[in-house]
Amino acid sequence: MLLGAATLDTMRWMGDLAGVDCAGITGALRLNGLAGAWGFALRAWEKDDSPDLAQTMAALDQALDKAERYGALKPSPNRLLEEATRQTGIPDHSLELET
């Protein structure tokens, strides 16, 4: 039970860093989807004896493709704003130092 909670906490942390929307009920569903993708890759890793882990990478790629198709990798509003700001060249004055 503790490992399951720690895994979801880790998925939330990684999702936040990747800019995935993890808020609310839909965010909880996304976290479960990410945990499922992680578990799928973990099973492949246990069986993969190759030095380049090709089977593991293929399983991870397949799981992430499915997660993206089902909407588990929906970007957060902050990430969308950051990308739009970067593309339009609008300066971000919140990062400027006060003199």
Beta strands, then each sheet from edge to edge (+ up, - down):
end
